[in-house]
Amino acid sequence: MVRKISFLLVIFLVLASCKKEVPKKITLQEDISFLASDSLQGRETGTPEELLAANYIQKRMEGLGLQPKGNAGTYFQTFTFKPKTDPHTEAQFVSGDGTITGTNVIGYIDNNATKTVIIGAHYDHLGMGGEGSLYAEGEAIHNGADDNASGVGVMLQLAEKLKDSITGSNYLFIGFSGEEMGLLGSNYFCKNPTIDFKEANYMINMDMVGRLRTDKTLSVTGTGTTPIWNQVLNSANPGFKLVLGASGMGPSDHTSFYLQDIPALHFFTGQHEDYHKPSDDSEKLNYEGMQMIGDYIMAVISELDNDPKLSFRTTKNESEEVPRFKVGLGVMPDYLFDGKGMRIDGVSEDRPAFVAGLQKGDIVVQLGDSTVIDMMSYMRALSAFEEGNTAKVVVDRDGKKVEAEVQF
């Protein structure tokens, strides 16, 4: 009897050792915390630290069961370029001929469908600062938690949810490099696609989706790139305060796909006072909000799953209408504000607005002789001034009109 029990115990131990270990589920917060950690030194394009981030995204895609869809059977698509301005001429990542190498990371879910949905987010950021930084106190690590570890984190969660769930389309997931230097990675991919673009149905871009506000305001632009977007976005909306924009052109990677006649949307929770500064850290993000945005995108994808391929529409390029100006107030506008005027989301120290006593939350309703009703009218008013000019500014502060004088 003892021998029999011992034999059964051995069999049990052997079977237990053969049992496949269930892989640990990696959370959204864990993905973002790693990508936005100090160890990655701000993920500047072409640096060894950006490549560490690329390797992490590759391993995550591999662990989720995505097929490699980069070059030569890998997850990587590399590209080289010479920066327009090169503040890093002494940096190790610039080659002898002055070129920098960026790395797109690409994974694929093949459902043997005739149409493919492209889901992307850039993972590069500003490194130690330099061009593009709004930090005035020298070099510091710009972790870029919202910009754009947040988008990459939601992209990876979507890959996990879409695997074997909504199967009417194939799915291509891309972590773009070189976005901060001019949409370089998405531009390169669109000119060197690793899928047949005839199958590309639409593109979803997530850039800065980590700061959803308490009123749940969510910006979605590109709604004019196919006739059905507004209907689908509104019917699938679980309760966001949507700010919809028609233009397919904008300062993020969806633009590259729009220019290839692919319908494209950009999801965005708004700028903030930590934008392009070292203070954009992972502990400041709204993780519940990002989960909501991911679920919303899943609902949009599900609603379109059985529909035929979307038709493409061109949109007005709103950036061509932006007035040119020689001076600035030194404020961060609230681009999601949908009331009358231009709401200030942040004030830079020692700039005209700060000196005049303007505050975060003030709503500019008059600048000089011009009434300000929205962002465009604010920029038109600002374009009339030059350095050395003074102007009256009227703001709505908690329901009261406050007048000040600014000097540019």
Residue pairs with C-beta under 8 A, 6 or more apart in sequence:
23 63
26 60
26 63
26 156
28 153
28 154
28 156
28 157
28 287
28 290
28 291
29 282
29 287
31 60
31 149
31 152
31 153
31 156
31 157
32 145
32 149
32 150
32 152
32 153
32 210
32 282
32 285
32 287
33 282
34 40
34 56
35 43
35 53
35 56
35 123
35 145
35 149
35 152
35 153
36 143
36 144
36 145
36 149
36 280
36 281
36 282
37 143
37 282
38 141
38 143
39 49
39 52
40 49
40 50
40 52
40 53
40 143
41 47
41 49
41 127
41 128
41 141
42 49
42 125
42 126
42 127
42 128
42 129
42 141
42 142
42 143
42 144
43 49
43 50
43 53
43 123
43 124
43 125
43 127
43 144
44 50
44 88
44 93
44 124
44 125
44 126
44 127
44 128
44 130
44 180
45 100
45 102
45 124
45 177
45 178
45 180
45 181
45 184
46 93
46 94
46 100
46 101
46 102
46 177
47 91
47 92
47 93
47 127
48 92
48 93
49 127
50 102
50 103
50 123
50 124
50 177
51 103
53 123
53 124
54 76
54 103
54 105
54 123
54 175
54 177
57 75
57 105
57 123
57 152
57 156
57 175
58 75
58 76
58 105
60 156
61 68
61 75
61 105
61 107
61 156
61 159
61 173
62 68
62 75
62 107
64 107
64 156
64 159
64 160
64 163
65 163
66 107
66 108
66 109
66 159
66 163
66 173
67 107
67 108
67 109
67 110
68 74
68 75
68 106
68 107
68 108
69 75
69 106
69 107
69 108
69 172
69 194
69 195
70 76
70 77
70 104
70 105
70 106
70 194
71 77
71 78
71 194
75 105
75 106
75 107
76 103
76 104
76 105
76 106
77 103
77 104
77 105
77 106
77 188
77 189
77 192
77 194
78 101
78 102
78 103
78 104
79 101
79 102
79 104
79 177
79 178
79 184
79 185
79 188
79 192
80 95
80 99
80 100
80 101
80 102
81 99
81 100
81 102
81 178
81 181
81 184
82 98
82 99
82 100
83 100
83 181
84 182
85 131
86 94
86 98
87 130
87 131
88 94
88 130
89 98
93 100
93 101
94 100
95 101
102 124
102 177
102 178
102 184
102 185
102 188
103 177
103 185
104 174
104 175
104 176
104 177
104 185
104 188
104 189
105 123
105 174
105 175
105 177
106 172
106 173
106 174
106 175
106 189
106 194
107 159
107 172
107 173
108 170
108 171
108 172
108 173
108 195
109 159
109 162
109 163
109 170
109 171
109 173
110 170
111 167
111 168
111 169
111 170
111 171
112 170
113 167
113 168
113 169
113 170
114 199
114 309
115 168
115 169
115 170
115 199
115 200
115 201
115 309
116 169
116 170
116 171
116 172
116 195
116 199
116 200
116 201
117 169
117 170
117 171
117 172
117 201
117 202
117 203
117 204
117 301
118 171
118 172
118 174
118 200
118 202
118 203
118 204
118 257
118 262
119 155
119 158
119 159
119 171
119 172
119 173
119 174
119 203
119 204
119 206
119 297
120 155
120 173
120 174
120 175
120 176
120 186
120 203
120 204
120 205
120 206
120 253
120 254
121 148
121 151
121 152
121 154
121 155
121 174
121 175
121 176
121 205
121 206
121 207
121 253
122 148
122 151
122 152
122 175
122 176
122 177
122 178
122 179
122 180
122 185
122 186
122 207
122 252
122 253
123 148
123 149
123 152
123 175
123 176
123 177
124 176
124 177
124 178
124 179
124 180
124 181
124 185
125 142
125 143
125 144
125 147
125 148
125 180
126 132
126 133
126 142
126 144
126 180
126 276
127 141
127 142
128 139
128 140
128 141
128 142
129 135
129 138
129 139
129 140
129 142
129 278
130 139
132 180
132 276
133 142
133 276
133 277
134 275
134 276
134 277
134 348
135 142
135 276
135 277
135 278
140 278
141 278
142 276
142 277
142 278
142 280
143 149
143 278
143 280
143 281
143 282
144 280
145 210
145 280
145 281
145 282
145 284
145 285
146 208
146 209
146 210
146 211
146 269
146 272
146 274
146 275
146 280
146 284
146 285
147 207
147 208
147 275
147 276
147 280
148 179
148 206
148 207
148 208
149 210
149 282
150 206
150 208
150 209
150 210
150 211
150 285
150 290
151 205
151 206
151 207
151 208
151 209
151 210
152 175
153 210
153 290
154 206
154 209
154 290
154 293
154 294
154 297
155 173
155 175
155 206
156 173
157 291
157 294
158 173
158 294
158 297
158 298
159 171
159 173
161 294
161 298
162 171
162 298
162 301
166 298
166 301
166 302
166 305
167 305
168 305
168 306
169 201
169 301
169 305
170 195
170 199
172 194
172 195
174 186
174 189
176 183
176 185
176 186
176 189
176 253
177 184
177 185
178 184
178 185
178 188
179 185
179 186
179 207
179 252
179 253
183 252
183 253
183 255
183 256
185 253
186 253
186 255
186 256
186 257
187 256
189 256
190 256
190 257
190 259
190 260
193 200
197 260
197 262
200 257
200 260
200 262
201 263
201 304
201 309
201 310
202 225
202 226
202 262
202 263
202 264
202 265
202 304
202 310
203 254
203 257
203 262
203 263
203 264
203 265
204 254
204 264
204 265
204 267
204 297
204 300
204 301
205 252
205 253
205 254
205 257
205 264
205 265
205 266
205 267
206 266
206 267
206 293
206 297
207 252
207 253
207 266
207 267
207 268
208 268
208 269
208 270
208 271
208 275
209 267
209 268
209 269
209 289
209 290
209 293
210 269
210 285
210 286
210 289
210 290
211 269
211 270
211 272
211 284
211 285
211 286
211 289
212 218
212 269
212 286
212 289
212 290
212 292
212 293
213 269
213 270
213 336
215 241
216 239
216 240
216 241
216 289
216 292
217 240
217 241
217 243
217 269
217 270
217 336
217 338
218 240
218 241
218 242
218 243
218 267
218 268
218 269
218 293
218 296
219 242
219 243
219 244
219 245
219 266
219 267
219 268
219 269
219 270
219 335
219 336
220 233
220 242
220 243
220 244
220 245
220 265
220 266
220 267
220 268
221 244
221 245
221 246
221 247
221 248
221 250
221 254
221 265
221 266
221 268
222 229
222 245
222 246
222 247
222 248
222 250
222 254
222 258
222 263
222 264
222 265
222 266
222 315
223 229
223 230
223 233
223 244
223 245
223 246
223 265
224 246
224 247
224 248
224 313
224 315
224 316
225 248
225 258
225 262
225 263
225 264
225 265
225 312
225 313
225 315
226 263
226 310
226 311
226 312
226 313
227 311
227 313
228 304
228 307
228 310
229 263
229 265
230 244
232 300
232 303
232 304
233 242
233 244
233 300
234 242
235 303
236 296
236 299
236 300
236 302
236 303
237 296
238 292
238 295
238 296
238 299
240 292
240 296
243 336
243 338
245 318
246 315
246 316
247 315
247 316
247 317
247 318
247 319
248 254
248 255
248 258
248 263
248 264
248 314
248 315
249 255
249 258
249 315
249 317
249 318
249 319
250 266
250 319
252 266
252 268
254 264
254 265
254 266
255 264
257 264
258 264
258 315
261 312
262 312
263 310
263 311
263 312
263 313
267 293
267 297
269 286
269 289
269 293
269 336
270 334
270 335
270 336
270 345
271 332
271 333
271 334
271 335
271 345
272 332
272 345
272 346
273 279
273 332
273 345
273 346
273 360
274 280
274 281
274 284
275 332
304 310
321 376
322 376
322 379
323 379
323 380
323 382
323 383
324 383
325 379
325 382
325 383
325 385
326 383
326 385
326 386
326 387
327 352
327 382
327 385
327 386
327 387
327 389
327 408
328 351
328 352
328 382
328 408
329 351
329 352
329 353
329 358
329 382
329 393
329 406
330 347
330 348
330 350
330 351
330 352
330 353
330 354
331 344
331 345
331 346
331 347
331 348
331 351
331 353
331 358
332 344
332 345
332 346
332 347
332 348
333 342
333 343
333 344
333 345
333 375
333 378
334 342
334 343
334 344
334 345
335 375
337 343
337 363
339 363
340 363
340 365
340 373
340 374
341 363
341 364
341 365
341 372
341 373
341 374
341 378
341 396
342 363
342 364
342 372
342 374
342 375
342 378
343 361
343 362
343 363
343 364
344 353
344 358
344 359
344 360
344 361
344 362
344 363
344 364
344 395
345 360
346 360
347 353
347 354
347 358
347 359
347 360
348 354
352 406
352 407
352 408
353 406
355 406
355 407
356 393
356 404
356 405
356 406
356 407
357 404
358 364
358 393
358 395
358 404
358 406
359 397
361 397
361 398
362 395
362 396
362 397
362 402
363 395
363 396
363 397
364 372
364 378
364 393
364 394
364 395
365 371
365 372
365 394
365 395
365 396
365 401
366 372
366 392
366 393
366 394
367 378
367 381
367 382
367 391
367 392
367 393
367 394
368 381
368 384
368 385
368 391
368 392
370 377
370 380
370 381
370 384
371 377
372 378
372 381
385 391
385 408
386 408
387 408
388 407
388 408
389 407
389 408
390 405
390 406
390 407
390 408
391 405
391 406
391 408
392 403
392 404
392 405
393 403
393 404
393 405
393 406
394 401
394 402
394 403
395 401
395 402
395 404
396 402
